[in-house]
Amino acid sequence: MKNNKNATMLFLRGNFLRVSLILFLFICFQNLSAQSSIISGKVTDDTGFPLPGVNVLIKGTAKGVQTDFDGRFKIEATPKSILVISYIGMNDITIAVGDKKNLDVVLKPSSKELEEVVIVGYGTRKKSDLIASVTSVDPKNMLKVATSNVAEMLRGKAAGVTVTLNNGGPLGDSKIVLRGQNSLNGDKTAAYVIVDGVPAGAINDINPNDIESLEVLKDAAALAIYGARGANGVILITTKRGKTGVPTISYSGALGVQNYNRNFDIYSGDEFAQLKREAVRTNNGGVYLPDDQVFSDLELESIQTGKYIDWEKLILRTGITHDHQLSISSGTENTKVFTSFGFYQNEGLIPNSAGTRVSGRFNIDQKINKWLKVGVNTSMQFSRTDGPNVGGILLTAITTSPLGKVYNDDGSLRYLPGGFSENKNPLIDLQETNTRGDSRNDIVNIFADLTLFKGFNFRVNASRRSWNNKQRSYNTANSISGIINGGTGSGFIYFQDNEEWQLENIITYKPQFDSNKHNLDFTAVQSSSENKYSNFRNSASQIPNDILGINGLASALINVPTISESRTGLVSFAARAEYGYDSRYYMSLSARADGSTKFGVNNKWGYFPAVGLSWNAHNESFLKNLSFINKLKFSSSYGSIGNQTIDAGGTLTSGFSRDYILGGQQVSGIIPGDQLANPDLKWETTTTLNVKMDFGFLSNRINGTVEWYDGRTRDLLQSEALPTGLGYTYKLVNKGELQNTGIEASLNLGLVRSKDFKMDLGLIFTKNTNKLLSLGLNPDGTPVSDNLNQKWFVGKSLGGYYQRMGIGIYQIGEDIVNSAQPNALPGDIKQLDVNGDGIINDTFDRVFTPGVENWYGTVSLNMDYKGFDFSTDLNIVEGRTRYNNFLVGYSEGGSLRGIKNGIKQDYWTPENPGGNFPRPSEANDPQNLYTLALQDASYVRLQNVSLGYSLPKTALEAIGLNKFRIYVTGNNLYTWTDFQSFSPEKNPTDYPEAVNFVMGLQLGF
């Protein structure tokens, strides 16, 4: 047994050696056969253009290289290796190496852009199938703008969108106008904002951090389905919703400081003193008077000590902003929830001015079964603003003389710093006046989606929007107005409530075809809405004491209450059919009927059809071989939309309440008011032709859109004066025609694409020409003449100026007697003699100057390098003119009388004949000074600069986050303009438009 055991061991040992030898030889053979080699290649796009920075990676490893400037690469790989070749904006390619040594790789553009979904009226469309003029704005780019004003975030982001500042103060707002003013009533031509299918009162009612997508609808094909609500363009906002998967938490916080720019100087103490001397000199036969006959004792003390008052430094300060946003998104296959909370606070540039906004949102989607889904969208917003009498304070800050003393000897504020009643201390109203505004805005939207069979969906959409505003304003007995009124207080209370209900029934049907070449989509809408409005205001003056503030108005000597209330309704029916064939040819037909309670009994309904055509030329066989063309699309639309820009009761006869004595008793009655009824008043209708081309070349590295449009608004709603003997002043009528025609263009250039670096350049250009074609006919058939008060001039743009123009200053030795102004003196304004008849008058010598801009545009630059991101926007507005009262008005310090300070000008004196403003005069304003009031308000503005850094994915995983980004942003950084104000869009008395600097943090969990 022992020998057998030894023999067995020897056998096993021998076999083990043989097996080991075989395995060793096999491994060596395998290693020899899998020996690495150098693989070379070149990567191009489908046009043959070499692509630098393409990633070439061996699958399953971290080993990889990038192509050089000529698109070439070299990488060491085995025959069994698989190469993954990827590039931004292109489809990835995988290649098995095998026995290949040289590779020619062609990358094709990703189809993601073609499948991008765009929100349209009552539905969605693939971007490649879109017919209408719809511009999508990326909310991420909007949030790079350092402001809480959502409208300002849109500035320069879309062609055809004009944003102008309404109020620069805390929680200020802006006006958005699409493609020019298309109604005589310019106050009611702002774009219509719809959030999740519900009308919003204003775009700032939405927390910008809640926005998932934002689309701007501009042409008839896009707007006709909204009928009257689309009269001035529509901004569609879709808010964020819960997503399936692990709950995610997002937080963003920012701290900012605010300052201001100004494009003017006011006279310093020495300069103002000399201005006053010159003004007195003019009225003293050109001889200077001694200073003690020109200035008060307080003013002389300032001049002698050199201690002048810098009112701007005392009144304006550095503002502070705080912004905190928190959101939670979660969901299962059946239930999805999104909630958010926002807090924003701004301590304004003017002391005692501040604004606070708190917002919340709750969106839920619940799938009940295969055919039923319900949801709720709710949002609430509360805001509070505080501020003194800003307009009056800024006015006095600019116009109050720098000569004198701010404080009395006991430290109290001196009422008249220089001893003259024309110059009161503006610091008084900073402390003694205040207006507090509280507002609440909430939206509740409940919807149900029923998918009754494949391709058919029925949605019921019910919503309620409520808005409430309360203001309490008080001027104490120690305020400037209080002192003037004998040491009594004054102020007002104001309450306003809005409530809007809407119910919509929406049917969409997409029939299925055997062939994928056909695509048909039907939409039908029935909508009903009601708006209730009420307000109450009580103005009180001569309140005897300040104990209760405005709450003591019951004791006021004078109380003036006003109250108003209205209720309006709109009933609508709409339908749309869209057909697409073979991803090449598209057609859209839509129509809407609106019935409004605002119009007369004979014309309550308006009907608004539209048609749209589109051609994807790049999908044609004869263009497919041109590989450098990635997109070439032509679209056109024609249609009408209505406008109801009149107040409730605009077609009815008005009346005034009056008291009278009847039978020895005082009773109240109604007497005829100003307005006469017009039961035939009808809709104002805008009909627009739109032509558009979309293009994309060289793998869409070059892409953009060019559009031309011509819109005609007919049956303009306006007031017609009535004969005086009729007892009424006017009635509303439909007369006249207005045109807006223009060109819009956007161009995006992908300048650099590589693994670590990306750079894009964007250009946006808009030119709109506005022209009033007619104001209608008089009863005798003659054309209605120009309306000077409203600035309506036939053949000209709205909002222009028609006046005489100053062209210089008369000089000593000039032949004034034989000029068109023979009574002028050296130093007076020389005016333009338009017709050269030697006579200056309003009949022949006025010149029309357009007020609206000739064109505007934006240049944007975006760069990403590894974790860094950088963006900047430069806004340009060219050809805008504005009337600047601060150059000519007495109250605004422009009259050069040496009484009030103002914007510094180079005025004429015998020693300064080159001055471009007239000679100062204490007794009277210079004659025809208004002819110098028009200023070029064109500007170039560095609108936004943002720099951020995001941690890479590996670092985020290490600290348990899915996002970490820090950033700094500046907004409204610098403006180049000739318009003398804090902003070329605002007057110097308006709240200064802030320069914002923000540092922030964004986290994701």
SESEFI-407078 format. One record per residue (C-alpha): x negated, y negated, z negated. Coordinates in pm, whole numbers, padded with zeros to 5 digits, always signed. Each point is the difference from the previous one (the first is absolute). Layout:
BEGIN
XYZ/...
REM end
This chain:
BEGIN
+00000+00000+00000/-00290-00225-00078/-00155+00054+00343/+00334-00065+00168/+00032-00321-00195/-00346-00114+00105/+00074+00086+00360/+00323-00198-00012/-00180-00301-00142/-00264+00015+00271/+00273+00020+00264/+00187-00297-00131/-00320-00201-00039/-00105+00077+00356/+00337-00086+00143/+00006-00324-00200/-00330-00103+00153/+00124+00079+00349/+00328-00186-00055/-00186-00300-00143/-00233-00007+00298/+00294+00008+00242/+00179-00281-00184/-00319-00209-00005/-00047+00041+00375/+00368-00084+00061/-00023-00323-00201/-00315-00103+00180/+00168+00065+00332/+00301-00204-00108/-00220-00287-00112/-00182+00003+00330/+00326+00004+00191/+00147-00290-00214/-00301-00224+00021/+00090-00373+00003/-00054-00212+00306/+00037-00367+00094/+00332-00086+00163/+00011-00323+00202/+00304-00184+00129/+00175-00318+00104/+00342-00125-00110/+00214-00229+00215/+00361-00109+00010/+00233+00100+00281/-00127-00294+00208/-00358+00120-00020/-00098-00277-00244/-00264+00126-00249/+00116+00000-00364/-00254-00096-00267/+00051+00107-00362/+00193+00320+00075/-00024+00255-00282/-00140+00343+00099/+00032+00244-00291/-00068+00373-00039/+00325+00144-00130/-00012+00128-00356/-00321-00189-00082/-00103-00353-00087/-00247-00003+00286/+00071-00255+00270/-00125-00285+00218/+00141-00304+00184/-00029-00094+00364/-00233-00284+00090/+00083-00314+00198/+00012+00203+00323/+00230+00262-00152/-00279+00262-00019/-00075+00238-00288/-00225+00291-00102/+00079+00252-00271/-00155+00328-00115/+00253+00284+00003/+00030+00376+00040/+00198+00171+00277/+00274+00080-00250/+00037-00361-00113/+00312-00200+00076/-00038-00372+00063/+00274-00242-00108/-00017-00328+00196/+00210-00288-00131/+00041-00372+00057/+00243-00264-00126/+00303-00030+00227/-00087+00320+00193/+00113+00361-00019/-00251+00231-00170/-00171+00272+00207/-00150+00329-00124/-00263+00181+00211/-00150+00348-00059/-00375-00028+00067/-00067+00351+00137/-00277-00021+00258/+00069-00368+00083/-00300-00233-00009/+00145-00319+00159/+00349-00129-00063/+00206-00261+00184/+00285-00096-00231/+00299-00213+00100/+00220-00138-00279/+00355-00108+00073/+00203-00263-00186/+00212+00123-00286/+00371+00015+00068/+00072-00140-00346/+00068-00346+00140/+00251+00141+00244/+00188+00175-00281/-00001-00300-00234/+00353-00075-00116/+00135-00356+00009/+00305-00118-00192/+00266-00158+00222/+00357-00112-00064/+00192+00291-00153/-00263+00258+00087/-00358+00090+00087/-00188+00047+00325/-00332+00148+00101/-00225-00286+00095/-00052+00156+00342/+00379-00003+00058/+00058-00355-00119/+00181-00232+00243/+00063-00309-00212/-00240-00271-00112/-00094+00119-00349/-00321-00088-00180/-00117+00213-00292/-00203-00165-00275/-00218+00217-00222/+00090-00064-00367/-00359+00083-00099/-00120-00300+00200/+00271-00217-00153/-00113+00086-00352/-00349-00128+00077/+00141-00354-00010/-00041-00153-00347/+00354-00127-00056/+00334+00112-00142/+00178-00162+00294/+00096+00285+00236/+00067-00244+00285/-00355-00135-00029/-00126+00360+00023/+00161+00011+00345/-00174-00315+00121/-00212+00080+00303/+00090+00370-00004/+00244+00011+00294/+00041-00195+00322/+00307-00222+00019/+00030-00031-00378/-00030-00355-00137/-00051-00034-00374/+00019-00345-00161/-00033-00077-00369/+00313-00119-00180/-00135-00030-00352/-00361+00042-00112/+00080+00020-00371/+00014+00308-00224/+00226+00261+00164/+00013-00222+00308/+00151+00116+00327/-00040-00046+00375/+00226-00004+00303/-00029+00259+00278/+00118-00091+00349/-00019+00237+00298/-00051-00142+00349/+00087-00359-00077/+00307-00186-00120/+00301+00123+00194/+00267-00214-00164/+00051-00369-00074/+00042+00095-00364/-00367+00057-00076/+00058+00073-00369/+00181+00321+00092/-00235+00151+00256/-00211+00215-00233/-00044+00369+00086/+00246+00248-00151/-00154+00243-00249/+00140+00353-00043/-00138+00235-00266/+00090+00370+00022/+00304-00096+00208/+00118-00266-00246/-00011-00378+00067/-00243-00176-00232/+00038-00361-00100/-00364-00084+00069/-00315+00193+00079/-00147-00097-00338/+00276+00196-00169/-00210+00306+00082/-00306+00113-00191/-00268+00026+00273/-00152+00304-00172/+00326+00191+00060/-00012-00043+00378/-00065+00318+00199/+00052-00153+00345/+00091-00336+00149/+00125-00058+00353/+00079-00327+00177/+00283+00023+00256/-00013-00272+00264/+00184+00071+00327/+00361+00065+00094/-00048+00376+00036/-00109+00014-00365/+00235-00265-00140/+00331+00042+00181/+00105+00287-00226/-00021-00245-00291/+00214-00257+00179/+00037-00322-00197/-00251+00114-00259/-00268+00028+00264/+00045-00353+00131/-00336-00120-00132/-00187+00330+00013/-00007+00279-00256/-00267+00124-00238/+00061+00362-00094/-00160+00119-00323/-00006+00360-00117/-00104+00057-00359/-00205+00290-00133/+00163+00328-00093/-00094+00299-00208/-00210+00274+00159/-00009+00373-00052/-00286+00128-00210/-00189-00094-00312/+00121-00329-00153/-00227-00292+00085/-00048-00319-00196/-00134-00318+00157/-00112-00313-00179/-00130-00328+00131/-00100-00296-00208/-00148-00335+00095/-00113-00320-00165/-00024-00314+00208/-00087-00366-00018/+00151-00276+00211/-00139-00327+00121/+00097-00235+00279/-00136-00166+00311/+00086-00345+00122/-00074-00171+00326/+00013-00357-00125/-00166-00241-00238/+00167-00270-00203/-00161-00331-00080/-00247+00009-00287/+00013-00267-00267/-00244-00228+00181/+00165+00063+00338/+00348-00070-00134/-00118-00320-00165/-00142-00116+00333/+00322+00096+00179/+00195-00216-00243/-00238-00290+00051/+00041+00029+00378/+00380+00014-00024/+00010-00316-00213/-00256-00165+00228/+00224+00049+00306/+00281-00192-00169/-00238-00271-00117/-00107-00121+00342/-00289+00244+00023/-00166-00129-00320/-00082+00230-00293/+00147-00093-00338/-00191+00047-00327/+00051+00344-00156/+00178-00143-00304/+00273-00127+00238/+00025+00335+00176/-00015+00259-00279/+00164+00050-00338/-00208+00007-00317/+00016+00380-00011/-00112+00022+00362/-00283-00247-00054/-00124+00206-00293/-00017+00309+00223/-00188-00191+00269/-00246-00153-00244/-00071+00327-00188/+00019+00226+00306/+00241+00230-00185/+00256+00099+00259/+00282+00253-00024/-00022+00325+00198/+00368+00095-00003/-00050+00312+00208/-00251+00138-00249/+00242-00066-00285/+00300+00154+00175/-00128+00303+00194/-00169+00302-00156/-00123+00350+00084/+00288+00245+00028/-00007+00358-00131/+00184+00303+00140/+00062+00346-00147/+00136+00287+00208/+00072+00353-00124/+00175+00272+00202/+00081+00358-00104/+00177+00267+00206/+00078+00371-00040/+00084+00234+00285/+00113+00359-00048/+00219+00256+00167/+00104+00353+00069/+00149+00143+00315/+00345-00119-00110/-00065-00305-00218/-00234-00291+00063/-00042-00302-00226/-00194-00325+00029/-00013-00257-00278/-00199-00321-00032/-00052-00287-00238/-00157-00336+00078/-00107-00300-00204/-00135-00324+00147/-00082-00323-00179/-00137-00328+00132/-00112-00293-00210/+00014-00268+00268/-00233-00273+00116/+00211-00263-00178/+00007+00015-00383/+00321+00138-00148/+00089+00169+00331/+00019+00380-00004/+00185+00291+00151/+00065+00357-00114/+00154+00281+00201/+00091+00348-00127/+00126+00263+00244/+00104+00363-00007/+00107+00259+00257/+00153+00347-00018/+00051+00204+00321/+00128+00357-00007/+00078+00251+00276/+00197+00313-00088/+00058+00288+00239/+00329+00167-00101/+00001+00271+00267/-00095+00050+00364/+00252-00254+00126/+00023-00260-00278/-00256-00241-00142/+00073-00294-00228/-00217-00278-00134/-00016-00320-00198/-00221-00304+00053/-00001-00254-00280/-00214-00303-00069/+00013-00278-00254/-00200-00317-00026/-00009-00266-00268/-00192-00324+00034/-00055-00318-00196/-00158-00325+00110/-00092-00302-00208/-00126-00331+00124/+00011-00374-00046/+00132-00244+00261/-00271+00112+00242/+00083-00225+00295/+00005-00316-00206/-00315+00095-00189/-00204+00072+00313/+00128-00318+00162/-00109-00213-00295/-00330+00188-00028/-00086-00117+00350/+00155-00346-00009/-00066-00121-00356/-00279-00253-00020/-00332+00130-00135/-00041-00330-00188/+00110-00017-00363/+00025+00231-00300/+00173+00338-00037/+00047-00018-00378/+00100-00260-00253/-00229-00071-00293/+00199+00243-00217/-00058+00284+00248/+00348-00002+00150/+00051-00018+00375/+00015-00355+00135/+00319-00053+00202/-00157-00255+00238/-00373+00081+00027/-00082-00315+00195/+00267-00225-00143/+00217-00003+00315/+00344+00162+00027/-00082+00144+00345/-00257+00239-00155/+00133+00224-00274/-00195+00269-00182/+00058+00336+00176/-00122+00194-00304/+00316-00098-00184/+00223+00217+00216/-00239+00294-00036/+00094+00008-00368/+00350-00144+00002/+00172+00177+00292/+00069+00366+00071/+00214+00216+00224/+00044+00366-00090/+00142+00242+00253/+00112+00356-00075/+00109+00233+00276/+00106+00361+00025/+00022+00202+00318/+00117+00360+00017/+00085+00239+00281/+00183+00332-00036/+00029+00221+00307/+00168+00342+00001/-00002+00219+00308/+00099+00346+00113/-00128+00184+00309/+00215+00276+00146/-00157+00219+00269/+00315+00172+00121/-00168+00183+00285/-00335-00005+00174/-00086-00342+00132/+00300-00171-00162/-00030-00216-00312/+00254-00215-00179/-00119-00250-00262/+00212-00199-00241/-00194-00298-00130/+00148-00213-00281/-00182-00287-00166/+00040-00291-00233/-00239-00290-00033/+00031-00251-00280/-00202-00318-00048/+00028-00246-00284/-00189-00325-00053/+00010-00232-00302/-00185-00328-00032/-00030-00239-00290/-00179-00328+00055/-00063-00274-00253/-00176-00333-00010/-00052-00120-00356/+00059-00350-00128/-00377-00048+00014/-00028+00100+00366/-00042-00265+00266/+00367+00020+00097/+00094+00000-00369/-00194-00319-00065/+00153-00167+00308/+00349+00099-00121/-00039-00150-00343/-00145+00294-00191/+00260+00262+00093/-00033+00349+00138/+00132+00147+00325/+00009+00328+00186/+00223+00268+00145/+00112+00357-00033/+00061+00218+00303/+00147+00349+00032/+00022+00192+00325/+00131+00351+00066/-00009+00205+00320/+00151+00342+00048/-00003+00201+00322/+00168+00335+00064/-00061+00213+00307/+00139+00330+00122/-00137+00168+00314/+00094+00319+00179/-00278+00112+00231/+00016+00288+00245/-00304+00126+00191/+00005+00284+00248/-00289+00154+00191/+00128+00272+00234/-00232+00289+00078/-00105+00081+00357/-00156+00311+00147/-00268-00213+00159/-00236-00204-00214/+00002-00267+00268/+00333-00143-00116/+00045-00200-00319/+00332-00159-00088/+00091-00193-00314/+00337-00149-00102/+00062-00238-00289/+00333-00145-00116/+00048-00238-00291/+00298-00146-00182/-00089-00264-00257/+00193-00222-00240/-00149-00258-00234/+00123-00267-00235/-00194-00286-00155/+00113-00195-00304/-00171-00323-00100/+00056-00246-00282/-00196-00277-00162/+00047-00257-00271/-00213-00306-00070/+00034-00264-00264/-00225-00304+00017/-00022-00198-00322/-00156-00340-00067/-00041-00230-00300/-00012+00281-00254/-00050-00188-00331/-00262+00232-00155/-00228+00292+00079/+00103+00227-00288/+00182+00253+00219/-00167-00078+00330/+00228+00067+00296/+00231+00195-00232/+00099-00338-00140/+00163-00107+00327/+00339-00015-00173/-00117-00321-00165/-00123-00155+00328/+00155-00326+00106/+00030+00124+00359/+00072+00360+00106/+00051+00089+00366/+00118+00359+00050/+00015+00165+00343/+00126+00347+00079/+00027+00203+00319/+00104+00351+00090/+00031+00200+00320/+00084+00347+00122/-00091+00122+00347/+00025+00332+00178/-00140+00175+00305/+00141+00310+00172/-00209+00167+00268/+00001+00288+00245/-00315+00101+00188/-00116+00275+00232/-00326+00093+00170/-00101+00267+00250/-00361+00073+00094/-00123+00240+00263/-00353+00113+00075/-00119+00220+00285/-00327+00188+00004/-00170-00248-00236/-00010-00242+00294/+00331-00175+00052/+00219-00147-00272/+00327-00191-00011/+00194-00153-00286/+00355-00140-00007/+00141-00167-00310/+00290-00221-00099/+00137-00153-00315/+00324-00176-00088/+00001-00231-00302/+00303-00158-00163/-00080-00285-00239/+00227-00188-00236/-00211-00313+00061/+00145-00068+00345/+00330-00139+00117/+00308+00215+00032/-00035+00006+00379/-00360+00120+00018/-00084+00213-00300/-00156+00280+00208/-00324-00005+00194/-00132+00271+00234/-00371+00060+00054/-00128+00256+00254/-00359+00087+00094/-00186+00227+00241/-00362+00114-00009/-00225+00188+00245/-00346+00146-00050/-00256+00187+00208/-00296+00196-00134/-00213-00043+00310/-00299+00181-00149/+00198+00324+00006/+00040-00015+00376/-00198+00254+00200/-00168-00268+00210/-00149-00160-00313/-00095+00311-00196/-00328+00031+00186/-00098-00348-00120/-00132+00126-00330/-00091-00346-00131/+00373-00088-00015/+00148+00141-00317/+00312-00210-00008/+00177-00217+00253/+00362-00078-00072/+00240-00255+00146/+00324-00100-00173/+00274-00251+00060/+00320-00095-00180/+00290-00238+00050/+00280-00072-00242/+00185-00233-00232/+00023-00057-00372/+00231-00233-00192/-00056-00262-00266/+00232-00118-00277/-00217-00280-00142/+00287-00190-00159/+00117-00018-00359/+00314+00162-00126/+00298-00217+00089/-00184-00154+00292/+00308+00027+00223/+00244-00141-00256/+00108-00353-00086/-00172-00136-00309/+00151-00211-00275/-00110-00208-00297/+00154+00000-00345/+00124-00342-00111/+00188-00130-00303/+00297-00236+00035/+00293-00132-00202/+00345+00149+00057/+00288-00107-00221/-00237-00158-00247/-00199+00323-00033/-00348+00083+00131/+00012+00300+00232/-00245+00160+00241/+00044+00056+00370/-00184+00077+00320/-00083-00251+00270/-00148+00079+00342/-00372+00073-00009/-00267-00041+00264/+00057+00320+00202/+00285+00078+00237/+00098+00361+00068/-00093+00174+00326/+00183+00333+00044/-00183+00058+00330/-00351-00001-00148/-00186+00308+00120/-00329+00183-00018/-00329-00155+00102/-00156+00256+00239/-00365+00058+00090/-00071+00200+00316/-00359+00117+00044/-00204+00163+00277/-00312+00177-00128/-00280+00162+00203/-00278+00193-00172/-00314+00194+00085/-00180+00232-00243/-00346+00128+00089/-00281+00212-00134/-00337+00063+00167/-00321+00190-00072/+00143+00240-00256/+00218-00284-00128/-00308-00189-00111/+00165-00285+00187/+00375-00030-00052/+00265-00266-00028/+00327-00151+00113/+00099-00293+00222/+00356-00135+00001/+00192-00275+00175/+00348-00109-00102/+00263-00257+00094/+00283-00061-00245/+00297-00232+00065/+00233-00098-00285/+00336-00125+00123/+00307-00144-00173/-00221-00168-00259/+00171-00061-00332/-00017-00373-00077/+00197-00290-00144/+00192-00230+00234/+00080-00354-00116/+00369-00093+00008/+00168-00336+00069/+00014-00210-00316/+00376-00043+00013/+00060+00374-00028/-00071+00010-00373/-00270+00265+00029/-00368-00047+00071/-00090+00315+00197/+00086+00353+00097/-00211+00303+00086/-00009+00087+00370/-00182+00228+00246/-00209-00216+00232/-00339+00014+00163/-00275+00242+00095/-00344+00069-00145/-00290+00195+00151/-00293+00184-00154/-00249+00156+00237/-00340+00133-00082/-00289+00237+00028/-00127+00232-00274/-00315+00206+00016/-00189+00226-00238/-00333+00168+00067/-00179+00254-00218/-00361+00094+00066/-00170+00299-00160/-00350-00144+00011/-00181+00271-00197/+00093+00358-00085/-00244+00220-00191/-00004+00229-00298/-00079-00272-00251/+00085-00323+00178/+00313-00129+00168/+00067-00350+00129/+00318-00135+00161/+00081-00341+00144/+00359-00118+00036/+00132-00297+00197/+00357-00134-00012/+00132-00283+00219/+00344-00162+00010/+00126-00286+00216/+00365-00100-00028/+00154-00287+00195/+00316-00141-00152/+00226-00224+00212/+00342-00149-00056/+00166+00041+00340/+00327-00173-00082/+00209-00146-00282/+00321+00059+00193/+00251-00239+00149/+00205-00285-00139/+00380+00003+00042/-00042-00214+00312/-00235+00256+00156/-00322-00196-00046/-00301+00171-00166/-00039-00049-00373/-00295-00234-00064/-00299+00065-00224/+00055+00012-00375/-00277-00212-00155/+00093+00076-00362/-00017+00376+00054/-00302-00024+00233/+00194+00171+00282/-00131-00112+00338/+00122+00169+00318/-00285+00150+00198/-00228-00005-00306/-00080+00232-00287/+00188-00018-00330/-00166-00179-00290/-00196-00247+00210/-00060-00370-00057/+00117-00284+00222/-00156-00329-00098/-00239-00277+00096/-00369+00080-00027/-00287-00200-00145/-00310+00005+00220/-00243-00224-00190/-00053-00323-00192/-00005-00352+00143/-00341-00166-00035/-00117-00360-00049/-00049-00162+00340/+00240+00234+00177/+00259-00162+00233/+00294+00077-00227/+00226-00281+00129/+00017+00152+00346/+00041+00356-00127/+00321+00198-00053/-00007-00116-00367/-00062-00376+00024/+00084-00062-00367/-00255+00250-00133/-00308-00102-00199/-00349+00149-00011/+00023+00311-00217/+00355+00086+00114/+00094+00327+00171/-00017+00004+00379/+00283+00206+00151/+00028+00195+00322/+00185-00185+00276/+00134+00310+00175/+00150-00162+00309/-00250-00288+00016/+00264-00273+00006/-00177-00207-00264/+00279+00051-00254/+00007+00245-00291/+00343+00140-00087/+00173+00328-00088/+00175+00027+00333/-00304+00053+00221/-00301+00046-00225/+00074+00302-00212/-00196+00320+00059/+00115+00356-00072/-00248+00213-00195/+00080+00370-00057/+00000+00110-00363/-00035+00374+00057/-00333+00162+00077/-00114+00072+00354/-00135+00342-00097/-00130+00193-00298/-00206+00311-00053/-00214+00213-00227/-00345+00155+00019/-00044+00299-00232/-00309+00203-00080/+00007+00330-00191/-00303+00207-00095/-00053+00320-00197/-00341+00128-00104/-00003+00315-00209/+00201-00106-00307/+00002-00371+00079/+00280-00181+00182/+00000-00358+00124/+00263-00206+00176/+00050-00362+00095/+00265-00203+00185/-00040-00334+00175/+00328-00177+00081/+00026-00265+00271/+00289-00242+00062/-00046-00238+00292/+00209-00296+00117/+00217-00063-00308/+00081-00361-00097/+00152-00124-00326/+00114-00334-00139/-00214-00089-00302/+00180-00251-00221/-00313-00043-00210/-00159-00194+00282/+00276-00260+00020/+00249+00011-00290/+00000-00252-00285/+00103+00257-00264/-00264+00238+00136/-00280-00255-00022/-00043-00041+00375/+00099-00365+00032/-00347-00148-00074/+00138-00261-00243/-00242+00073-00283/+00292+00081-00230/-00004+00379+00021/-00292+00228+00063/+00018+00237+00295/-00183+00196+00262/-00317-00189+00087/-00006-00157+00343/-00252-00202+00200/+00196-00326+00006/-00079-00311+00205/-00162-00310-00148/-00189-00281+00174/-00317+00164-00125/+00118+00348+00112/+00154-00048+00345/-00041+00370+00079/+00266+00106-00250/+00280+00215+00143/+00269-00113-00249/+00142-00355-00025/-00114-00277-00230/+00125+00034-00361/+00263-00246-00118/+00139-00030-00351/+00322-00177+00095/+00138+00240+00264/-00066+00331+00165/-00193-00036+00328/+00242-00030+00290/+00074+00317+00200/-00210+00210-00238/+00224+00302+00072/-00152+00020+00350/-00314+00149-00163/+00186+00267-00201/-00027+00291+00246/-00296+00225-00070/-00135+00309+00168/+00090+00287-00233/-00183+00266+00200/-00232+00209-00211/-00243+00290-00020/+00018+00185-00329/-00214+00269-00157/+00310+00176-00121/-00135+00309-00167/-00326+00173-00093/+00000+00332-00185/-00279+00233-00110/+00062+00331-00175/-00176+00319-00104/+00158+00344-00042/-00167+00292-00177/-00068+00303+00222/+00202+00318-00037/-00269+00188-00190/-00025-00273-00262/+00379-00018-00031/+00023+00374-00062/-00264-00029-00271/+00205-00259-00194/+00341+00147+00075/+00135-00276+00227/+00125-00003+00358/-00071-00371+00051/-00230-00261-00149/-00047-00328+00181/-00124-00336-00117/+00031-00311+00213/-00034-00376+00019/+00222-00208+00225/+00028-00365+00093/+00303-00158+00164/+00049-00341+00166/-00370-00059-00048/-00058-00297+00227/+00196-00197+00257/-00142-00216+00277/+00259-00264+00092/+00049-00371+00068/+00325-00015-00195/-00058-00185-00328/+00167+00204-00273/-00061+00297-00225/+00124+00215+00288/+00083-00074+00367/+00338+00164-00066/+00098-00211-00301/+00016-00360-00112/-00245-00121-00265/+00283-00018-00257/+00089+00367+00046/-00147+00257-00235/-00355+00065+00128/-00050+00320+00197/-00235+00200-00221/-00339+00143+00090/+00003+00347-00157/-00291+00211-00122/+00094+00343-00133/-00192+00294-00147/+00190+00325-00023/-00002+00370-00074/+00202+00282+00161/+00029+00342-00164/+00171+00321+00105/+00060+00303-00223/
REM end
